[in-house]
Amino acid sequence: MRGNHLVIGIYYHPEVFPPTLNAVNELTGCFNSISIIYRPNLNGTWKYPANVKEIPSGSFISSADQENSGALRKIVFFARFVYDLLRECLAGRPRVILLYDNIALLAYRIIRPFLFSGIRYGIIITTLPKLKEPGNFQ
């Protein structure tokens, strides 16, 4: 069954996590279109299927340069990511939002009040902090 649109939010470049690429290839059969919003920390070479749109959030900057940036510049990077995620969610009206890390999850929590209802989202957190009790992220 093919749905409408899927938005994937991942703060790092998708090619850094090979399982992400496999998941995108599998999801192309389930959705008419897929948008991937990410920070461009790597010059990617992966060829995505035709129904996948890459949306780099900002201009290229290496991971080392991003880590060594000042706090204000990091806030600007994050604000741009939040803006790009919101813009794609409003324009594409996705059926599902898939969030790949805790930074993308935080960005979603910020934009959630501005989105329409009826959206589903999934969370894949690769760097889950130790919690005493599991929380409800919805």
Backbone bond lengths (Angstrom), bond angles and torsions (degrees), N, CA, C in turn:
res aa  C-N    CA-C-N  psi(-1)  N-CA   C-N-CA  omega(-1)  CA-C   N-CA-C  phi
1 M - - - 1.453 - - 1.526 109.01 -
2 R 1.282 116.86 122.91 1.458 121.03 -179.56 1.519 109.53 -94.30
3 G 1.325 116.07 127.64 1.457 121.50 177.57 1.508 110.15 -92.40
4 N 1.302 115.64 -162.11 1.455 120.27 -176.53 1.521 112.40 -86.89
5 H 1.326 115.48 -79.12 1.460 120.12 -168.36 1.523 109.54 -142.26
6 L 1.315 116.15 141.92 1.462 123.74 177.44 1.514 107.98 -122.45
7 V 1.326 116.61 133.87 1.465 122.18 173.36 1.520 107.32 -112.93
8 I 1.324 115.76 128.16 1.463 122.18 176.90 1.519 107.48 -110.65
9 G 1.320 116.71 125.54 1.456 122.12 175.95 1.521 109.23 -110.88
10 I 1.323 116.01 121.22 1.462 121.35 177.87 1.526 107.05 -142.58
11 Y 1.321 116.85 123.76 1.460 119.32 -173.12 1.529 111.98 -72.04
12 Y 1.314 117.59 -29.12 1.462 120.81 178.17 1.528 108.54 -96.96
13 H 1.289 116.93 169.60 1.463 120.65 -179.19 1.538 109.44 -67.04
14 P 1.329 118.33 135.44 1.472 120.91 -177.52 1.526 114.08 -60.28
15 E 1.313 117.90 -27.84 1.456 119.64 -178.23 1.526 112.76 -73.39
16 V 1.313 117.57 -10.25 1.463 120.72 176.10 1.532 110.00 -71.40
17 F 1.324 117.13 -27.66 1.461 123.17 -178.39 1.530 108.93 -115.37
18 P 1.343 119.14 94.10 1.465 121.08 -178.20 1.531 114.73 -54.10
19 P 1.341 120.75 -34.36 1.470 117.98 176.99 1.535 112.95 -60.62
20 T 1.325 116.97 -26.25 1.460 120.37 176.78 1.519 110.34 -64.30
21 L 1.302 116.98 -41.77 1.461 121.08 -179.89 1.523 110.71 -64.75
22 N 1.327 116.65 -41.50 1.468 120.08 177.31 1.523 110.62 -64.36
23 A 1.328 116.88 -41.17 1.464 120.18 179.03 1.522 111.09 -63.24
24 V 1.327 117.45 -41.91 1.462 120.93 178.87 1.526 110.18 -61.83
25 N 1.326 117.08 -43.64 1.463 120.00 178.71 1.525 111.70 -61.28
26 E 1.331 117.68 -38.90 1.460 121.04 178.44 1.527 111.50 -70.94
27 L 1.320 116.79 -37.89 1.466 120.79 -177.09 1.529 112.81 -73.41
28 T 1.323 118.01 -17.40 1.468 119.41 178.59 1.521 111.99 -62.34
29 G 1.310 117.62 -24.37 1.459 120.95 176.74 1.517 113.46 -81.70
30 C 1.324 117.20 -12.00 1.464 121.43 -177.01 1.524 113.44 -103.11
31 F 1.319 117.90 -17.27 1.460 122.03 -176.05 1.521 110.23 -130.33
32 N 1.324 115.70 147.03 1.465 120.56 177.19 1.521 111.24 -67.48
33 S 1.334 116.45 -38.24 1.461 120.81 179.48 1.521 109.79 -146.72
34 I 1.320 114.71 149.01 1.465 122.34 179.87 1.519 107.58 -131.69
35 S 1.327 115.74 132.42 1.465 121.71 174.40 1.524 108.44 -115.78
36 I 1.320 116.19 132.53 1.467 121.74 178.34 1.519 108.05 -115.09
37 I 1.337 116.18 114.95 1.461 121.52 176.27 1.522 107.40 -100.21
38 Y 1.322 117.27 127.55 1.463 121.41 -175.90 1.524 110.33 -152.29
39 R 1.329 115.92 161.05 1.469 121.83 171.77 1.522 107.63 -84.29
40 P 1.309 118.82 127.92 1.464 121.17 -177.12 1.534 112.19 -80.93
41 N 1.333 116.06 83.43 1.469 121.69 179.71 1.521 112.05 -98.93
42 L 1.323 116.87 3.00 1.451 121.89 -174.63 1.523 107.65 -148.90
43 N 1.309 116.82 142.84 1.464 119.99 173.20 1.518 107.35 -82.42
44 G 1.320 115.84 101.83 1.455 121.07 -174.41 1.511 113.46 -74.95
45 T 1.328 114.84 150.17 1.460 121.23 178.18 1.516 112.12 -124.63
46 W 1.335 117.33 -3.15 1.463 121.39 -176.52 1.521 110.77 -68.91
47 K 1.329 115.98 136.87 1.463 121.90 176.48 1.532 108.24 -96.94
48 Y 1.324 115.57 109.33 1.459 120.70 179.68 1.523 110.57 -82.17
49 P 1.340 117.36 156.90 1.468 120.10 174.57 1.529 111.31 -60.58
50 A 1.314 116.23 166.00 1.468 122.10 -172.75 1.523 113.26 -63.05
51 N 1.336 118.17 -29.55 1.468 119.36 -176.54 1.534 113.00 -90.98
52 V 1.324 117.57 14.35 1.470 122.45 178.22 1.520 109.44 -108.19
53 K 1.343 115.10 128.40 1.464 120.75 179.09 1.529 108.50 -114.09
54 E 1.318 116.35 124.75 1.461 121.48 176.39 1.525 108.91 -88.90
55 I 1.332 116.25 133.90 1.457 121.04 177.96 1.530 108.23 -126.67
56 P 1.330 117.29 93.49 1.466 118.17 176.82 1.523 110.16 -70.50
57 S 1.308 115.91 134.79 1.464 121.49 -179.60 1.525 108.68 -93.36
58 G 1.309 115.79 95.69 1.457 121.18 -178.40 1.511 111.17 93.39
59 S 1.312 115.03 -174.87 1.463 120.52 -179.29 1.527 109.80 -90.35
60 F 1.316 115.53 165.43 1.461 121.54 -177.98 1.528 111.23 -61.89
61 I 1.321 114.66 136.25 1.463 122.29 171.01 1.523 106.30 -150.19
62 S 1.309 117.20 135.05 1.466 119.87 -178.25 1.522 109.80 -67.59
63 S 1.312 115.46 158.59 1.467 120.59 179.37 1.526 111.30 -59.82
64 A 1.333 116.51 -41.07 1.468 120.52 -179.91 1.524 110.76 -63.24
65 D 1.335 117.09 -43.78 1.462 120.12 179.43 1.528 111.08 -65.77
66 Q 1.331 116.61 -37.79 1.458 119.45 178.65 1.525 111.13 -66.23
67 E 1.335 116.72 -40.88 1.458 120.23 178.44 1.527 111.56 -65.12
68 N 1.317 117.60 -35.21 1.460 121.54 -177.89 1.523 113.17 -85.76
69 S 1.326 117.33 -2.14 1.464 120.84 178.69 1.521 110.08 -69.04
70 G 1.317 114.81 157.73 1.458 120.27 177.27 1.524 111.67 -72.96
71 A 1.313 115.61 169.49 1.463 121.41 -176.89 1.527 111.80 -61.74
72 L 1.329 117.41 -41.94 1.460 120.31 -178.78 1.532 111.05 -63.08
73 R 1.308 116.74 -41.96 1.466 120.00 179.58 1.531 110.99 -66.32
74 K 1.330 117.40 -37.17 1.466 120.54 176.62 1.523 111.12 -64.97
75 I 1.311 116.81 -37.00 1.462 120.62 176.16 1.524 110.19 -64.43
76 V 1.324 116.97 -39.29 1.470 120.94 177.50 1.527 110.19 -64.19
77 F 1.337 118.19 -42.96 1.470 120.73 176.77 1.523 110.47 -57.73
78 F 1.334 116.07 -46.77 1.462 120.40 -178.43 1.528 111.30 -66.60
79 A 1.324 117.44 -41.58 1.467 120.50 179.27 1.528 110.56 -62.27
80 R 1.308 117.14 -39.39 1.473 120.43 177.56 1.531 110.59 -64.40
81 F 1.343 116.42 -39.63 1.463 120.54 178.09 1.526 110.49 -63.33
82 V 1.331 116.47 -43.84 1.475 120.98 177.78 1.525 110.04 -60.22
83 Y 1.330 116.61 -45.60 1.461 121.37 179.98 1.534 111.40 -61.42
84 D 1.328 116.85 -45.63 1.461 120.42 -179.50 1.525 111.78 -64.94
85 L 1.324 117.13 -39.02 1.461 120.85 176.97 1.521 110.76 -64.43
86 L 1.315 117.44 -44.63 1.464 121.46 178.21 1.527 110.77 -62.84
87 R 1.312 117.09 -46.30 1.468 120.88 -178.82 1.527 111.40 -59.47
88 E 1.319 116.80 -43.56 1.469 119.49 -179.81 1.522 111.69 -69.69
89 C 1.318 117.69 -36.35 1.463 120.40 178.54 1.527 111.48 -67.81
90 L 1.320 117.47 -38.03 1.466 120.13 178.77 1.526 111.36 -73.76
91 A 1.312 117.35 -38.64 1.465 120.81 -178.00 1.521 111.87 -75.03
92 G 1.342 116.99 -42.30 1.453 120.37 -174.18 1.514 114.76 -91.35
93 R 1.343 117.47 -14.54 1.460 122.60 -176.29 1.532 111.05 43.33
94 P 1.332 116.60 66.48 1.475 119.70 -174.64 1.524 112.54 -68.75
95 R 1.305 114.64 151.60 1.455 120.67 174.07 1.528 109.84 -81.08
96 V 1.335 115.22 -33.08 1.469 121.51 -178.59 1.522 108.79 -137.93
97 I 1.343 115.57 141.71 1.460 122.00 170.89 1.523 106.69 -116.62
98 L 1.320 116.53 127.26 1.454 122.42 179.64 1.520 107.86 -111.91
99 L 1.329 116.73 120.59 1.466 122.18 -175.88 1.517 108.85 -110.76
100 Y 1.328 116.46 127.54 1.455 120.72 -170.51 1.519 115.22 -98.62
101 D 1.296 120.39 -9.98 1.460 120.02 -179.96 1.522 109.26 -155.12
102 N 1.317 115.53 172.99 1.465 119.80 -175.15 1.525 112.84 -68.90
103 I 1.306 119.15 -26.07 1.467 120.89 177.43 1.524 109.78 -71.06
104 A 1.328 116.38 -41.53 1.466 120.22 176.17 1.523 110.58 -65.05
105 L 1.326 116.98 -36.51 1.467 120.89 177.33 1.531 110.37 -63.78
106 L 1.308 117.89 -43.36 1.463 121.51 177.49 1.534 110.62 -62.10
107 A 1.324 116.64 -41.63 1.469 120.42 177.71 1.529 110.21 -60.74
108 Y 1.325 116.75 -41.82 1.472 119.98 178.51 1.525 111.03 -64.02
109 R 1.329 117.52 -41.96 1.471 120.68 179.95 1.526 110.78 -61.33
110 I 1.311 117.59 -31.68 1.464 121.18 178.30 1.523 110.98 -72.08
111 I 1.329 117.71 -41.38 1.468 119.84 -175.60 1.516 113.87 -88.19
112 R 1.318 118.18 -11.96 1.469 121.14 -174.92 1.529 113.77 -52.89
113 P 1.330 120.87 -42.81 1.473 119.18 -179.99 1.531 113.73 -62.29
114 F 1.320 118.33 -18.83 1.458 121.58 -177.84 1.528 113.13 -93.68
115 L 1.322 117.10 -3.11 1.457 121.28 -177.06 1.516 110.69 -96.05
116 F 1.325 115.75 158.30 1.447 122.50 175.93 1.520 109.34 -72.13
117 S 1.315 116.74 162.33 1.461 120.06 179.91 1.525 109.76 -84.75
118 G 1.303 116.12 170.85 1.450 121.34 178.67 1.512 114.40 87.52
119 I 1.316 117.15 9.31 1.457 120.69 -179.62 1.525 108.83 -93.41
120 R 1.298 116.24 142.19 1.458 121.34 175.78 1.521 107.68 -107.02
121 Y 1.310 114.98 149.29 1.465 116.90 175.56 1.509 110.12 -141.08
122 G 1.306 114.69 150.22 1.450 121.96 177.06 1.506 109.03 -121.02
123 I 1.307 115.53 154.00 1.457 120.38 -177.80 1.515 108.80 -125.82
124 I 1.313 116.37 127.74 1.451 122.11 171.46 1.517 104.99 -123.70
125 I 1.316 116.47 100.56 1.462 120.46 -178.22 1.522 107.76 -99.58
126 T 1.311 115.71 117.41 1.460 120.15 -176.49 1.523 112.36 -85.12
127 T 1.326 117.19 -19.18 1.459 120.78 -179.81 1.523 108.70 -125.96
128 L 1.299 116.33 64.27 1.458 121.61 -176.55 1.525 110.51 -71.57
129 P 1.334 117.41 125.23 1.465 119.23 178.28 1.524 110.24 -73.07
130 K 1.312 115.88 158.77 1.458 120.97 177.37 1.530 108.76 -71.45
131 L 1.324 116.07 122.68 1.458 121.72 178.93 1.519 109.16 -115.84
132 K 1.312 116.31 143.17 1.459 119.23 176.18 1.525 110.46 -69.86
133 E 1.325 115.78 -42.15 1.454 121.24 177.44 1.524 107.94 -132.55
134 P 1.333 116.57 138.22 1.464 117.71 177.16 1.515 110.21 -63.01
135 G 1.315 116.69 141.21 1.458 121.72 -179.98 1.503 111.42 -105.16
136 N 1.299 116.08 163.83 1.440 122.33 174.95 1.528 107.46 -94.64
137 F 1.316 117.68 116.33 1.445 121.98 -174.12 1.526 112.83 -89.50
138 Q 1.323 118.96 -0.11 1.469 119.85 -178.47 1.492 112.15 -82.09
